[in-house]
Amino acid sequence: MTYGYHIINHSRKLQNIATMLRQEYATSICWFSNSSRAFGDKYEETVGIHHRGYVSAERQSISRRAAYTSTSHSSFKRNGNGMSAGKVHSSISVSLLNREQNKHFTRGYSSDSGLPPHQEIGMPSLSPTMTEGNIARWLKNEGDKITPGEVLCEVETDKATVEMECMEEGYLAKIIKGDGSKEIKVGEVIAITVEEEDDIGMFKDYSPSAADAKSAAKPERSEPKVEVAQETPSAPAPESKVSKPSSVPAGDRVFASPVARKMAEDNNVKLSSIKGTGPDGLIVKADVEDYLALRGKEMPAGAPVTKVGTVPDLDYTDIPHTQIRKITASRLLFSKQTIPHYYLTVDTCVDNLMEIRGQLNLLQENSGGKRISVNDLVIKAAALALRKVPQCNSSWTEDYIRQFHSVNINVAVQTDNGLYVPVIRDADKKGLSKIAEEVKSLAGKAKQNSLKAEDYEGGTFTVSNLGGPFGVKQFCAIINPPQAGILAVGSAEKRVIPDAGPDQYKFASFMSVTLSCDHRVIDGAIGAEWLKAFKGYIEKPESMLL
């Protein structure tokens, strides 16, 4: 009898496997959905009934509705003709995979407008610091067939202009953001694609709803609700201490302290315009002072406000911000506000450096190579100094200091669009000829606004030279986060210095360089040690060959 009872009991459990699977599926969907909290209570209620062994048809319906609604909140919209459970399951699996790999592609189904299956293409995040971008131009037109790997459009990011490729086969049904569209938030819909060519015409007047655009630009996150206490007669809202004009009926007496009354008369202010904060509304000295601070001593109470017009002879032009200039401004502001800068300056004699440079350029001309500039030699010397003093080749984090094993030097390049900092990787291991070639190539790409992510990411130290191109004698540069140091290079100038014998003098060329350091990472002695190593390589350039 005991064995028979267990067999019957397990048979009843097996009959409820389908229901249990549907409930577990609803659970997983609620977990992944951004709106999981909205259905948490329903799920807990359903699970509780399941554990008690009683699953009613009504609870099963709730679980299914929760799973479907969670799917809708995960960027799925139900087709007008309906979808089978198997199709929903497979679509969700593909969507979750694509969401991780290609977050700017979202497949949608609309039941309200009766639109066929389509795919919303959002503005992609093409660099780690990108929050918005511009559409430079579309390479595909509406109605064109697209295949994976083809370039859809050119996107101007905060760093450069990048090509955005298509990820799936289909047709470009609608371009939401045309050529020249600016300040498009990451995730905001820029185009619609469909699988069938016959569906293109149905998206002629399509435009994403405001809710969809908002959710695409900023994914929903469950944030704690802020409860606002309702105003009740017993708990009035606190009032600001700053006095505000109050309307007092004519003939009513205004109560004020003698000091406040005298101050108001001296400044030609009517007491009826001031709200008292003393006992029983008494106007005190502080109320008059607050009123004068807000309204000004020269402006009598009740005087009409005169708008100040623009100066008629002031001529100006408003220049729109480029993406690179906006992101540079935000990063430099963040750097100066959060990084404790300090500066170390040394003068380096460059006579030997200029002599060796002349000899190397003769060899370069004979072999057809690129000419070597002073900046190329500075990059090489900085890279070798970083290898010698690796503490300066580091960055700060809240938990540790990360010291890099590779020496990648960012080189500041000024363009018409703004400041770019392409990177020379493993500069300590490359020869001067290779460095010169890469610098000229990357500078050309920067001026053409065609740098790719790998051309400017991964730098560990930055060199900024305003001496050779612009003749700046000395300056202090702002650290490029998350790096811990940047070298500012000034121009070389001839100076008179003592010679070997008494009353003997000679001329020498000196170049001033300033190292900006993050004091959290680089102590003063470490920064001075790095500058000593750098100066040694500059004044004895032949040591860079060892």
MIBABA-201865 format. One line per 3 residues: for each residue y, x, z of C-alpha. Coordinates in pm, 1 decimal, padded with zeros to 6 digits, m for minus. Layout:
BEGIN
Y/X/Z | ...;
This chain:
BEGIN
00000.0/00000.0/00000.0 | 00238.0/00282.8/00081.4 | 00189.7/00448.7/m00259.2;
00232.3/00115.7/m00434.7 | 00559.4/00056.6/m00250.8 | 00698.6/00396.5/m00363.1;
00597.4/00334.6/m00725.2 | 00771.7/m00003.9/m00731.6 | 01079.6/00142.9/m00562.4;
01111.5/00425.5/m00819.0 | 01057.9/00178.1/m01102.8 | 01359.3/m00018.7/m00986.3;
01570.4/00297.4/m00978.4 | 01467.1/00386.8/m01331.2 | 01586.0/00046.0/m01449.7;
01938.8/00135.1/m01330.1 | 01958.4/00476.8/m01505.4 | 02179.6/00343.2/m01784.7;
02422.1/00194.6/m01532.8 | 02425.4/00515.8/m01329.7 | 02500.6/00724.3/m01640.5;
02788.8/00496.2/m01736.7 | 02933.2/00532.3/m01389.4 | 02897.8/00912.2/m01388.6;
03060.5/00922.8/m01733.2 | 03350.3/00713.2/m01603.9 | 03377.4/00957.9/m01315.5;
03404.3/01263.0/m01543.3 | 03660.5/01093.1/m01767.2 | 03876.0/00999.3/m01469.3;
03852.0/01358.5/m01349.6 | 03978.2/01507.1/m01678.8 | 04237.4/01237.8/m01739.0;
04597.2/01286.9/m01636.3 | 04586.8/00934.8/m01496.3 | 04277.3/00983.4/m01281.8;
04459.9/00875.8/m00967.5 | 04533.6/00536.2/m01117.7 | 04162.0/00463.0/m01127.6;
04051.4/00657.2/m00819.0 | 04031.0/00345.5/m00603.7 | 03828.9/00156.2/m00863.7;
03592.3/00447.7/m00902.8 | 03541.8/00492.3/m00528.8 | 03473.0/00123.3/m00496.6;
03216.8/00139.1/m00778.3 | 03050.2/00452.6/m00639.7 | 03032.4/00297.8/m00296.1;
02850.0/m00004.1/m00432.5 | 02620.5/00223.4/m00631.2 | 02521.4/00417.9/m00320.5;
02447.1/00093.4/m00141.0 | 02217.1/00000.4/m00425.9 | 02409.0/m00306.1/m00543.2;
02571.5/m00272.9/m00887.4 | 02717.7/m00598.2/m01007.7 | 02817.4/m00679.2/m01362.7;
03180.1/m00700.0/m01255.2 | 03177.3/m00344.0/m01113.9 | 03013.2/m00211.0/m01428.4;
03292.9/m00370.5/m01631.1 | 03553.0/m00202.3/m01410.3 | 03387.8/00137.5/m01466.0;
03381.5/00087.7/m01841.0 | 03747.5/m00020.1/m01847.8 | 03843.3/00282.1/m01637.5;
03661.4/00515.9/m01876.1 | 03827.3/00359.0/m02180.1 | 04175.3/00360.1/m02025.3;
04135.8/00722.5/m01916.4 | 04040.8/00804.6/m02272.5 | 04361.0/00640.9/m02393.6;
04565.0/00850.7/m02156.4 | 04398.0/01163.3/m02297.5 | 04589.5/01119.3/m02626.6;
04335.0/00869.8/m02772.9 | 04441.2/00530.5/m02906.2 | 04174.3/00275.4/m02987.4;
04117.1/00184.4/m03351.5 | 04189.0/m00172.7/m03449.3 | 03829.4/m00222.0/m03560.9;
03691.1/m00088.3/m03233.6 | 03473.2/00211.4/m03161.0 | 03118.1/00235.0/m03038.7;
03039.6/00410.0/m02712.5 | 02868.8/00695.7/m02894.2 | 03170.3/00753.1/m03114.9;
03405.2/00754.1/m02816.7 | 03184.5/01010.0/m02638.4 | 03176.8/01247.1/m02936.4;
03549.6/01209.3/m02998.8 | 03628.0/01294.3/m02638.5 | 03410.3/01607.2/m02649.4;
03581.7/01731.3/m02965.1 | 03924.0/01647.0/m02824.2 | 03864.6/01838.6/m02502.5;
03753.3/02142.1/m02702.3 | 04045.9/02122.0/m02943.5 | 04290.0/02068.1/m02659.8;
04206.5/02410.5/m02520.7 | 04205.2/02590.9/m02854.9 | 04473.6/02403.0/m03051.1;
04689.7/02207.9/m02810.9 | 04945.1/02115.4/m03076.9 | 04690.9/01899.3/m03267.7;
04633.1/01549.3/m03125.9 | 04417.1/01285.0/m03288.5 | 04546.8/00930.4/m03243.9;
04433.1/00574.3/m03306.1 | 04686.1/00292.3/m03292.1 | 04591.0/m00066.7/m03224.0;
04947.4/m00201.7/m03202.0 | 05055.7/m00102.0/m03554.5 | 04709.8/m00108.4/m03711.9;
04741.9/00246.8/m03842.1 | 04429.7/00427.3/m03961.7 | 04290.9/00736.4/m03784.3;
04547.8/01015.9/m03799.0 | 04639.0/01342.4/m03634.6 | 04970.7/01420.6/m03467.8;
05074.6/01784.6/m03506.0 | 05297.0/01906.3/m03223.3 | 05528.1/02204.0/m03205.1;
05294.7/02490.5/m03107.6 | 05361.2/02750.5/m02840.5 | 05357.9/03069.7/m03046.5;
05473.3/03312.9/m02777.0 | 05431.8/03334.0/m02398.1 | 05801.6/03260.0/m02334.0;
05849.0/02989.4/m02595.4 | 05966.0/02648.2/m02473.6 | 06117.9/02518.8/m02796.1;
06139.3/02621.9/m03159.8 | 06297.9/02551.5/m03495.0 | 06141.6/02457.7/m03828.7;
06251.5/02719.7/m04080.3 | 06086.3/02550.6/m04381.1 | 05780.3/02350.1/m04480.0;
05542.7/02509.2/m04730.3 | 05358.0/02180.3/m04782.2 | 05505.6/01850.0/m04898.3;
05416.1/01498.0/m04792.0 | 05101.5/01388.1/m04972.0 | 04970.9/01740.7/m05028.7;
04607.6/01818.4/m04953.0 | 04562.0/02075.4/m04677.4 | 04264.6/02290.2/m04584.8;
04195.1/02508.2/m04278.7 | 04379.2/02839.1/m04291.9 | 04659.1/02722.4/m04520.7;
05015.4/02770.9/m04395.3 | 05185.7/02440.9/m04317.8 | 05531.0/02563.6/m04221.1;
05733.2/02852.9/m04083.7 | 05839.0/02816.1/m03719.5 | 06129.9/03009.7/m03573.0;
06027.6/03101.8/m03218.4 | 06220.9/03277.5/m02945.0 | 06107.2/03610.0/m03092.5;
06056.4/03578.7/m03467.8 | 05962.3/03348.2/m03753.7 | 05588.8/03274.4/m03743.9;
05363.7/03093.0/m03992.3 | 05177.0/02791.7/m03852.0 | 04837.4/02736.6/m04012.6;
04643.3/02415.2/m04060.1 | 04331.4/02373.3/m03845.8 | 04155.5/02082.7/m04020.0;
04108.7/01947.6/m04371.8 | 04305.3/01640.4/m04474.8 | 04638.9/01529.5/m04619.3;
04994.7/01576.1/m04494.0 | 05100.9/01212.9/m04454.2 | 05441.1/01242.2/m04285.5;
05685.0/01519.3/m04192.2 | 05865.8/01412.9/m03874.7 | 06080.4/01725.3/m03833.9;
06207.9/01853.6/m04167.0 | 06344.9/02188.7/m04278.5 | 06609.6/02324.4/m04045.3;
06516.9/02104.3/m03748.1 | 06625.7/02279.6/m03429.2 | 06546.3/02279.5/m03057.0;
06209.4/02106.2/m03090.4 | 06026.9/02110.2/m02757.4 | 05677.6/02259.0/m02746.1;
05432.1/01974.0/m02799.3 | 05682.2/01741.4/m02967.8 | 05534.8/01576.5/m03280.7;
05650.6/01740.3/m03604.0 | 05405.6/01595.9/m03860.6 | 05118.5/01352.3/m03920.3;
04798.7/01427.1/m04111.3 | 04522.5/01189.0/m04223.6 | 04168.3/01234.1/m04346.7;
04182.8/00990.9/m04640.3 | 04435.0/01014.1/m04924.5 | 04462.1/00633.2/m04940.9;
04603.2/00627.5/m04586.0 | 04912.5/00835.3/m04670.0 | 05127.2/00538.0/m04773.5;
05077.9/00363.1/m04439.9 | 05280.7/00637.0/m04264.7 | 05589.6/00613.2/m04486.0;
05804.4/00463.9/m04208.0 | 05610.1/00612.7/m03917.7 | 05798.7/00756.8/m03624.0;
05650.3/00861.0/m03288.0 | 05748.6/00638.8/m02998.6 | 05975.6/00772.2/m02728.7;
05693.2/00759.7/m02477.8 | 05463.7/00959.7/m02704.5 | 05735.5/01216.1/m02773.3;
05805.7/01252.6/m02404.2 | 05440.4/01290.6/m02313.1 | 05389.5/01541.0/m02596.6;
05686.8/01750.5/m02494.1 | 05588.7/01749.1/m02129.1 | 05230.2/01658.2/m02034.6;
05196.9/01412.3/m01752.9 | 05127.5/01559.1/m01414.7 | 05047.6/01372.9/m01101.3;
05339.7/01448.8/m00875.3 | 05384.9/01332.1/m00517.9 | 05581.9/01013.3/m00497.7;
05909.5/01029.2/m00313.3 | 05953.6/00723.7/m00099.5 | 06311.4/00601.7/m00080.0;
06399.7/00412.7/00231.2 | 06555.7/00075.9/00158.4 | 06896.5/00012.3/00301.8;
06901.3/m00234.1/00587.7 | 07190.4/m00362.2/00798.1 | 07051.2/m00175.2/01096.7;
07024.4/00157.0/00911.8 | 07332.1/00211.1/00692.9 | 07340.0/00503.4/00454.1;
07521.3/00812.6/00585.0 | 07871.3/00856.1/00453.2 | 08027.6/01177.2/00332.0;
08289.1/01333.2/00551.6 | 08517.9/01387.6/00252.8 | 08798.3/01135.8/00268.1;
08823.4/00888.4/m00016.4 | 09108.2/00650.4/m00101.8 | 09057.8/00310.4/00057.9;
09236.4/m00009.3/m00019.5 | 09430.1/m00131.7/00284.4 | 09589.6/m00476.9/00270.9;
09967.2/m00474.2/00275.3 | 10114.4/m00514.7/00619.9 | 09807.3/m00380.6/00803.2;
09878.3/m00100.7/01044.9 | 09725.5/00238.7/00969.0 | 09611.5/00435.5/01272.1;
09651.0/00812.2/01255.8 | 09694.6/01097.4/01497.4 | 10045.6/01247.1/01527.5;
09934.8/01573.2/01364.3 | 09771.5/01386.9/01072.3 | 10077.7/01163.4/01027.9;
10312.7/01465.1/01022.6 | 10091.0/01652.2/00773.8 | 10077.7/01347.8/00545.0;
10459.5/01309.8/00552.4 | 10510.0/01679.9/00475.5 | 10284.2/01655.1/00170.1;
10418.9/01317.5/00052.7 | 10082.5/01142.2/00098.7 | 10044.5/00778.5/00197.8;
09820.9/00728.6/00497.6 | 09684.3/00411.3/00338.9 | 09520.2/00631.6/00072.6;
09316.7/00822.9/00330.6 | 09002.0/00698.9/00499.3 | 08980.1/00794.3/00861.7;
08667.5/00939.5/01017.4 | 08785.6/00934.6/01377.7 | 08709.7/00670.0/01639.8;
08765.5/00317.5/01504.4 | 08876.8/00460.9/01167.8 | 09148.8/00683.2/01312.9;
09286.6/00929.5/01055.9 | 09270.5/01282.3/01195.9 | 09395.4/01617.8/01071.2;
09064.9/01701.9/00900.2 | 09084.4/01382.5/00692.0 | 09426.8/01477.9/00555.3;
09310.2/01832.5/00480.1 | 09005.1/01702.1/00294.1 | 09222.9/01462.0/00096.5;
09466.1/01736.0/00000.7 | 09179.7/01963.8/m00102.2 | 09045.5/01694.1/m00334.3;
09367.8/01555.8/m00478.4 | 09600.2/01856.4/m00452.9 | 09927.8/01880.2/m00267.8;
10140.7/01830.8/m00579.1 | 09978.0/01500.6/m00682.2 | 10128.4/01209.3/m00489.0;
09906.1/00915.8/m00400.5 | 09878.2/00657.1/m00674.1 | 10025.3/00884.5/m00942.4;
09868.6/00838.1/m01286.5 | 09626.4/01107.5/m01391.9 | 09751.8/01300.3/m01691.7;
09489.5/01448.0/m01919.0 | 09551.7/01806.9/m02018.6 | 09534.9/01841.1/m02394.3;
09393.6/02136.0/m02582.5 | 09628.7/02411.9/m02682.6 | 09731.7/02328.9/m03040.6;
09760.8/02689.8/m03157.7 | 09418.4/02795.6/m03019.2 | 09187.2/02876.5/m03309.4;
08813.0/02930.7/m03259.5 | 08468.6/02891.3/m03414.6 | 08157.2/02761.2/m03234.1;
07852.9/02969.1/m03329.3 | 07519.6/02793.4/m03257.2 | 07269.0/02979.3/m03040.9;
06969.8/03131.0/m03215.2 | 06631.8/03105.9/m03046.4 | 06614.7/03480.4/m02982.2;
06962.4/03482.9/m02827.8 | 06881.5/03190.5/m02598.5 | 06559.6/03343.4/m02469.3;
06722.9/03686.9/m02432.9 | 07000.0/03530.7/m02225.6 | 06754.4/03351.1/m01997.0;
06533.8/03659.3/m01947.1 | 06826.9/03891.2/m01873.8 | 06976.5/03639.3/m01631.8;
06639.4/03615.0/m01457.0 | 06618.9/03995.9/m01446.3 | 06960.8/04048.9/m01287.3;
06908.3/03769.4/m01036.1 | 06558.1/03861.9/m00919.8 | 06509.4/04237.1/m00979.3;
06684.9/04483.2/m00742.0 | 06835.9/04725.6/m00995.0 | 06953.3/05075.5/m00916.7;
07060.6/05346.4/m01160.2 | 07005.7/05721.8/m01200.4 | 07203.3/05928.6/m01453.0;
07150.2/06284.8/m01578.2 | 07302.6/06498.3/m01853.7 | 07058.2/06675.0/m02083.2;
07139.0/06966.5/m02311.3 | 07019.6/06880.7/m02662.3 | 07094.6/07204.5/m02851.1;
06728.1/07304.0/m02876.1 | 06633.1/06945.9/m02959.4 | 06875.5/06933.7/m03253.1;
06754.7/07268.7/m03380.8 | 06386.5/07167.4/m03378.8 | 06473.9/06831.0/m03532.0;
06635.4/07008.8/m03826.1 | 06326.7/07221.6/m03881.6 | 06093.4/06919.3/m03861.0;
06301.9/06719.6/m04109.2 | 06275.4/07002.7/m04363.1 | 05898.0/06977.1/m04334.5;
05916.0/06598.0/m04361.4 | 06126.5/06610.7/m04676.6 | 05886.1/06855.1/m04841.9;
05586.9/06634.5/m04754.8 | 05758.5/06304.3/m04841.0 | 05754.8/06174.2/m04484.8;
06017.2/05978.8/m04291.0 | 06305.7/06168.6/m04134.3 | 06281.3/06212.6/m03758.2;
06576.8/06082.3/m03558.4 | 06699.1/06183.0/m03213.6 | 06577.8/05845.1/m03091.2;
06225.1/05924.8/m03209.7 | 06230.6/06240.9/m02999.7 | 06367.4/06042.2/m02703.2;
06080.2/05791.5/m02735.1 | 05825.5/06070.9/m02738.9 | 05983.9/06244.5/m02438.6;
05999.8/05915.2/m02243.0 | 05633.7/05842.2/m02318.7 | 05521.5/06188.0/m02202.5;
05732.6/06154.9/m01886.4 | 05563.7/05820.6/m01812.8 | 05224.5/05983.2/m01851.4;
05335.6/06256.6/m01612.4 | 05488.4/06012.9/m01359.4 | 05271.5/05699.6/m01398.3;
05440.3/05516.9/m01109.1 | 05724.8/05434.8/m01349.2 | 05478.0/05287.1/m01599.1;
05420.3/04984.4/m01375.6 | 05527.9/04627.1/m01303.5 | 05574.8/04421.2/m00988.8;
05366.6/04119.4/m00884.9 | 05369.0/03927.7/m00557.6 | 05031.8/04069.4/m00451.3;
05024.0/04420.6/m00598.2 | 05191.5/04675.1/m00826.4 | 05017.2/04692.7/m01162.7;
05009.1/05047.9/m01301.8 | 04935.5/05059.4/m01675.4 | 04705.7/05316.4/m01834.1;
04858.5/05276.2/m02181.3 | 05213.8/05391.2/m02253.6 | 05374.1/05131.7/m02482.3;
05745.1/05183.5/m02546.2 | 05969.5/04890.5/m02645.4 | 06261.8/04996.1/m02864.8;
06577.5/04783.8/m02858.7 | 06689.5/04683.6/m03211.1 | 07014.4/04493.7/m03272.4;
07017.3/04238.2/m03556.2 | 07244.7/03959.1/m03676.7 | 07020.8/03705.9/m03498.5;
07016.9/03890.5/m03167.2 | 06834.6/04165.4/m02980.4 | 06469.4/04242.9/m03058.7;
06243.1/04488.1/m02875.2 | 05941.9/04580.3/m03093.3 | 05679.2/04799.0/m02929.0;
05538.7/05142.3/m03015.5 | 05187.1/05142.7/m02871.7 | 05034.6/05457.8/m02722.1;
05354.2/05649.7/m02790.9 | 05236.6/05936.9/m02572.5 | 04940.0/05996.2/m02806.6;
05122.8/05970.8/m03141.3 | 05301.6/06243.5/m03331.2 | 05672.1/06233.0/m03409.5;
05604.1/06155.5/m03774.8 | 05397.6/05848.1/m03684.1 | 05655.8/05729.9/m03430.6;
05937.0/05764.0/m03685.8 | 05737.8/05566.2/m03941.6 | 05657.3/05281.8/m03700.5;
06012.8/05257.5/m03565.1 | 06161.8/05221.0/m03912.6 | 05897.5/04966.8/m04013.9;
05944.3/04751.7/m03702.5 | 06323.9/04774.2/m03721.2 | 06306.1/04645.0/m04079.1;
06085.1/04353.0/m03971.9 | 06322.8/04271.1/m03687.9 | 06623.0/04255.7/m03920.0;
06424.7/04030.7/m04156.5 | 06319.6/03812.4/m03859.3 | 05953.6/03860.0/m03952.1;
05809.9/04020.9/m03638.3 | 05474.0/03891.3/m03519.6 | 05362.7/03851.3/m03159.3;
05164.3/04174.3/m03162.5 | 05477.8/04361.0/m03276.2 | 05672.3/04298.4/m02955.4;
05424.8/04205.0/m02680.0 | 05254.3/04442.4/m02436.1 | 05534.5/04692.1/m02371.3;
05537.3/04885.1/m02042.4 | 05879.8/05058.9/m02068.0 | 06193.4/05015.5/m02280.9;
06435.2/05257.2/m02448.7 | 06783.5/05136.3/m02550.3 | 07002.1/05375.6/m02751.3;
07370.5/05297.1/m02800.0 | 07475.5/05659.7/m02834.6 | 07362.7/05761.8/m03182.5;
07440.2/05435.7/m03367.9 | 07756.9/05335.7/m03178.6 | 07888.9/05643.3/m02999.4;
07866.2/05495.3/m02649.4 | 07888.4/05779.1/m02399.1 | 07701.5/05621.6/m02106.3;
07587.5/05272.3/m01998.6 | 07347.6/05091.6/m01764.1 | 07082.8/04870.0/m01923.6;
06921.3/04557.7/m01775.3 | 06548.1/04583.8/m01706.4 | 06322.8/04394.8/m01947.3;
06088.2/04194.9/m01717.9 | 05811.4/04233.1/m01615.1 | 05869.1/04605.0/m01669.5;
06005.9/04823.6/m01391.3 | 06231.5/05057.8/m01589.0 | 06454.3/05095.3/m01893.9;
06626.4/05407.8/m02026.2 | 06984.0/05380.4/m02157.2 | 07066.2/05664.2/m02399.6;
07426.2/05767.0/m02465.2 | 07580.9/05987.2/m02731.8 | 07578.7/06366.5/m02741.7;
07907.1/06549.6/m02696.8 | 08010.9/06914.2/m02700.6 | 08121.9/07067.8/m02372.0;
08247.8/07407.4/m02262.9 | 08008.6/07569.2/m02015.4 | 07995.8/07913.9/m01847.7;
07823.8/08192.1/m02039.0 | 07630.1/08495.4/m01915.8 | 07922.7/08717.4/m01811.5;
08234.0/08649.7/m01605.7 | 08521.2/08484.6/m01792.4 | 08281.3/08406.1/m02074.5;
08226.8/08054.9/m02203.3 | 08031.7/07882.2/m02475.9 | 07986.5/07538.2/m02630.5;
07682.4/07317.8/m02570.9 | 07590.5/06958.2/m02660.2 | 07498.1/06724.3/m02378.2;
07351.0/06374.1/m02391.1 | 07389.3/06136.4/m02096.5 | 07092.0/05910.3/m02009.4;
07068.6/05646.3/m01735.1 | 06743.4/05512.8/m01591.2 | 06754.8/05156.4/m01454.5;
06481.5/05108.1/m01193.8 | 06320.8/04815.3/m01013.9 | 06346.8/04932.9/m00654.1;
06041.4/04727.3/m00556.1 | 05827.9/04950.4/m00779.6 | 06016.7/05277.0/m00830.2;
06162.4/05449.4/m00525.6 | 06462.8/05675.3/m00570.6 | 06260.2/05996.4/m00545.5;
06007.8/05868.9/m00802.2 | 06286.7/05776.2/m01044.0 | 06444.3/06119.6/m00999.4;
06107.8/06285.5/m01062.3 | 06069.3/06090.4/m01386.7 | 06418.7/06190.2/m01503.2;
06340.4/06553.9/m01421.9 | 06028.4/06537.8/m01640.6 | 06218.9/06362.9/m01919.4;
06499.9/06620.1/m01908.2 | 06244.4/06901.3/m01927.9 | 06095.5/06760.4/m02248.9;
06440.3/06708.6/m02405.8 | 06576.8/07053.2/m02322.0 | 06249.1/07225.2/m02414.4;
06118.8/07007.3/m02697.5 | 05848.0/07256.7/m02787.4 | 05674.4/07153.7/m02463.0;
05609.8/06811.8/m02619.6 | 05364.8/06982.7/m02853.8 | 05147.5/07111.2/m02568.9;
